[in-house]
Amino acid sequence: MTSFATNIIFKEKINQETNIEIDHIHLYVKDTVYWTEWFINVMGFCSIAGGSNEHTKTEIVKTGDEENPIIFVISSPLSSQSPVAKYLDIHPPGVADVAFKVNNLQKVITKYNRFNQGIKGTIEEIKYAQGCLKWSHISCQSKLNHTLFERRGYTPILPKTWLKERQVNRANKNNFLALDHLVLNVAKGEIESTMTWYEKVLGFKKKQFFKIETPRSGLSSQVMFHPVGNIQLPINEPISNNSQIQEFLDANNGSGIQHIALRTNKITEVTQQLRQNGLTFFKRS
């Protein structure tokens, strides 16, 4: 059996200076308890930490292994002063932050401040008994939030004293291997500036480009990837008013993450188990 007793900590990995990985995905929702139970009971994740302060309730769930952890942070508001409440006043529940782990935070923030004409990025730091955590909050050209973490030694997932870790001894049986990709939808005319931001600030490179037009819809899509960190980020923009991408932008009240894909090498077993757990799949028309 695999022990997940140290879920709340990350161990430093020695990689190239330019390495970047997905640290975690932060979801802002109306009901943390409901969605935490959904991730556990339907998707097969483990609850590894949680807690609340006077304004916000947060739970953290995880699957994958120590080399490729898949971590979701789930937060809901307890008061109107919560940053989650302020987010939900503008957007529907969804991805509020895609957090990255970097090996040289100062280098990235220097690039960000050089490229960004607005608020400058600053670095915060906390030292722990067995490690050091540095982080900074930035936003891409299309307003998607990214928290950047530099981790040395053993550090908590979030620098929040009110979050308490939970010890869980449970094998990973859902066959999810890693986060495969995230899709970012942006407004018409923003795809070029968004691609440039990810290139200049975070070191992403361009991969495939697609342009799809049908009588009912149309979109342009540029796949971005990081040459070291194995991250794929397709960026979509609408090219018609009735595009599926435009429908998302209208519903989300702006740019945002449309979907997140999980990687598996046992797709048949995974879909069978998810159906047994109560997940409904779209039917092919």
C-alpha positions in Angstrom: 0.0 0.0 0.0 1.2 3.5 -0.8 1.3 5.8 2.2 0.1 9.4 1.7 1.0 10.4 5.2 3.1 13.4 4.0 0.6 14.7 1.4 0.8 18.3 2.7 4.5 18.6 1.9 6.6 18.9 -1.2 10.1 17.6 -1.4 12.5 19.8 -3.4 13.5 18.3 -6.7 16.7 19.4 -8.3 15.9 20.5 -11.9 17.1 23.0 -14.4 16.7 26.7 -13.4 14.1 27.2 -16.1 11.9 24.4 -15.0 8.2 25.1 -14.4 5.5 22.6 -13.2 1.9 22.8 -12.3 1.8 23.1 -8.5 -2.0 23.0 -8.0 -5.3 24.2 -9.3 -7.4 26.5 -7.1 -11.1 26.3 -7.5 -13.5 29.0 -6.1 -16.9 27.4 -5.5 -20.1 28.1 -3.4 -19.9 24.9 -1.4 -16.5 23.5 -0.5 -17.9 20.5 1.4 -20.0 19.3 -1.6 -17.1 19.6 -4.1 -14.6 18.0 -1.7 -16.9 15.0 -1.3 -17.3 14.9 -5.1 -13.6 14.7 -5.7 -13.3 12.0 -3.1 -16.3 9.8 -3.8 -16.6 10.3 -7.6 -13.1 11.0 -8.8 -11.2 8.9 -6.2 -9.0 11.7 -4.7 -7.8 11.8 -1.1 -8.5 14.7 1.3 -5.1 15.8 2.6 -5.7 19.2 4.3 -8.3 21.7 5.3 -9.5 24.4 7.5 -11.1 27.9 7.6 -10.7 31.4 8.9 -13.4 33.9 9.5 -13.9 34.6 5.8 -13.0 31.4 3.8 -13.2 27.6 4.0 -10.6 25.6 2.1 -10.1 21.9 1.5 -7.2 20.3 -0.4 -7.5 17.0 -2.3 -4.8 15.0 -4.1 -4.2 12.0 -6.3 -1.3 10.8 -8.5 2.1 10.0 -7.0 4.8 11.9 -5.3 6.6 12.6 -8.6 3.4 13.8 -10.4 0.9 14.9 -7.8 -2.5 16.2 -9.0 -3.7 18.7 -6.4 -6.9 20.7 -6.3 -7.4 23.5 -3.7 -11.2 24.1 -3.1 -12.4 27.3 -1.4 -15.8 28.8 -0.7 -16.8 32.0 1.1 -17.9 32.3 4.7 -18.4 36.0 4.5 -18.8 38.8 2.0 -15.2 39.8 2.8 -13.8 36.6 1.4 -11.8 36.9 -1.8 -13.9 33.9 -3.0 -17.1 35.9 -2.5 -15.7 38.8 -4.5 -14.7 36.5 -7.3 -18.1 34.8 -7.4 -19.8 38.3 -7.6 -18.2 38.5 -11.1 -17.6 34.9 -12.3 -19.4 31.6 -11.9 -17.6 28.9 -9.8 -14.5 27.6 -11.5 -10.7 27.9 -11.8 -9.5 31.1 -10.0 -5.8 30.3 -10.0 -3.4 28.0 -11.9 -0.4 27.8 -9.5 3.0 27.0 -10.9 6.1 25.7 -9.2 9.4 27.3 -10.4 13.0 26.9 -9.4 14.0 30.5 -9.6 11.1 32.8 -8.6 13.2 36.0 -8.7 14.1 35.4 -12.3 10.5 34.9 -13.3 9.3 38.0 -11.4 12.0 40.1 -13.0 10.7 39.0 -16.4 7.2 39.7 -15.4 7.9 43.2 -14.0 9.9 44.0 -17.2 7.0 42.9 -19.4 4.0 43.9 -17.3 3.0 47.6 -17.5 0.6 47.4 -14.5 1.0 46.3 -10.9 4.5 44.9 -10.2 5.0 41.4 -8.8 6.5 41.1 -5.3 7.9 38.0 -3.5 6.9 36.8 -0.1 8.8 34.3 2.0 8.3 32.0 5.0 11.0 29.8 6.5 10.0 26.5 8.1 11.9 24.0 10.2 12.9 21.9 7.2 12.4 24.2 4.2 11.7 27.6 2.7 8.7 28.8 0.7 8.7 31.8 -1.6 5.6 32.9 -3.6 4.2 35.7 -5.8 0.8 36.5 -7.3 0.7 37.5 -10.9 -1.9 37.6 -13.7 -1.5 36.8 -17.4 -2.4 39.2 -20.3 -6.0 37.8 -20.2 -6.4 38.2 -16.4 -6.0 34.5 -15.4 -4.3 34.4 -12.0 -1.1 32.5 -11.4 0.5 32.0 -8.0 4.2 31.1 -8.4 5.9 29.0 -5.8 9.6 28.3 -5.2 10.0 25.4 -2.8 13.1 24.4 -0.9 13.1 21.4 1.3 9.7 20.5 2.9 7.0 23.1 2.6 3.2 23.2 3.0 1.0 23.5 -0.1 -0.3 26.9 1.0 1.3 29.4 3.4 -1.8 29.4 5.6 -1.5 28.6 9.3 -5.2 27.7 9.6 -4.9 24.9 7.1 -4.2 21.6 8.9 -2.9 18.5 7.2 -4.5 15.1 7.4 -2.7 11.8 7.4 -4.2 9.4 4.9 -3.0 5.9 4.2 -4.6 4.9 1.0 -3.4 3.6 -2.4 -4.1 5.6 -5.5 -6.6 3.4 -7.3 -8.1 5.8 -9.8 -5.3 5.4 -12.4 -4.9 9.2 -13.0 -1.2 9.8 -13.8 -0.9 13.5 -14.2 -2.6 16.7 -15.4 -2.5 16.4 -19.1 -3.4 19.9 -20.2 -5.5 23.0 -19.4 -7.5 25.0 -22.0 -7.6 28.8 -21.7 -10.4 30.7 -23.6 -9.7 34.3 -24.3 -11.7 37.1 -26.0 -11.5 37.7 -29.7 -8.2 39.6 -30.6 -6.4 38.5 -27.4 -4.8 35.3 -28.5 -1.6 36.9 -29.8 -0.9 39.0 -26.7 -1.7 36.1 -24.4 0.7 33.8 -26.3 3.4 36.5 -26.1 2.9 36.8 -22.4 3.4 33.1 -21.7 6.4 33.1 -24.0 8.1 36.2 -22.5 7.3 35.7 -18.8 7.1 31.9 -18.3 9.1 30.5 -21.2 6.4 28.6 -23.0 6.8 27.8 -26.7 4.3 27.5 -29.6 3.2 24.1 -30.8 0.3 23.3 -33.1 -2.1 26.0 -34.4 -5.7 25.2 -35.4 -8.4 27.2 -37.1 -11.8 25.6 -37.1 -14.9 27.0 -38.9 -18.3 25.4 -39.3 -21.7 27.0 -40.2 -22.5 27.0 -36.4 -19.2 27.9 -34.8 -15.6 29.0 -35.3 -12.4 29.2 -33.2 -8.6 29.7 -33.4 -6.4 27.6 -31.1 -2.7 27.8 -30.4 -1.2 25.0 -28.3 1.5 26.3 -25.9 3.9 24.0 -24.1 6.8 24.4 -21.7 10.0 22.7 -23.0 11.2 21.6 -19.6 8.1 21.4 -17.4 5.9 19.2 -19.6 2.9 21.6 -19.4 0.5 22.0 -22.3 -1.8 25.0 -22.5 -4.0 25.4 -25.6 -5.3 28.9 -25.9 -8.6 29.5 -27.8 -10.3 32.6 -29.1 -13.6 32.8 -31.0 -13.8 33.8 -34.6 -17.6 33.9 -34.7 -20.3 35.4 -32.4 -22.0 32.0 -32.0 -18.7 30.2 -31.2 -18.7 27.7 -28.3 -15.7 29.8 -27.1 -17.8 33.0 -27.1 -20.6 31.2 -25.2 -18.0 30.3 -22.5 -16.7 33.9 -22.4 -20.2 35.2 -22.0 -21.1 32.7 -19.2 -17.8 33.2 -17.4 -17.9 37.0 -17.8 -14.4 37.0 -19.3 -11.4 34.8 -20.1 -10.8 31.7 -18.1 -10.0 28.0 -18.0 -12.6 26.1 -20.0 -11.5 22.5 -19.0 -8.8 20.5 -17.4 -7.7 17.1 -18.8 -6.3 14.3 -16.7 -3.9 11.7 -18.1 -4.4 8.0 -17.7 -3.1 4.8 -19.4 -6.2 2.8 -18.5 -9.0 4.8 -20.1 -11.5 1.8 -20.1 -11.0 1.0 -16.5 -11.2 4.7 -15.5 -14.5 5.4 -17.3 -16.1 2.2 -16.0 -15.1 3.1 -12.4 -16.3 6.7 -12.8 -19.7 5.6 -14.1 -20.0 3.3 -11.1 -19.2 6.2 -8.9 -22.1 8.2 -10.5 -20.3 10.3 -13.1 -22.4 11.0 -16.2 -20.5 11.3 -19.5 -21.6 13.3 -22.6 -23.3 11.2 -25.2 -21.9 11.4 -28.8 -24.5 13.0 -31.1 
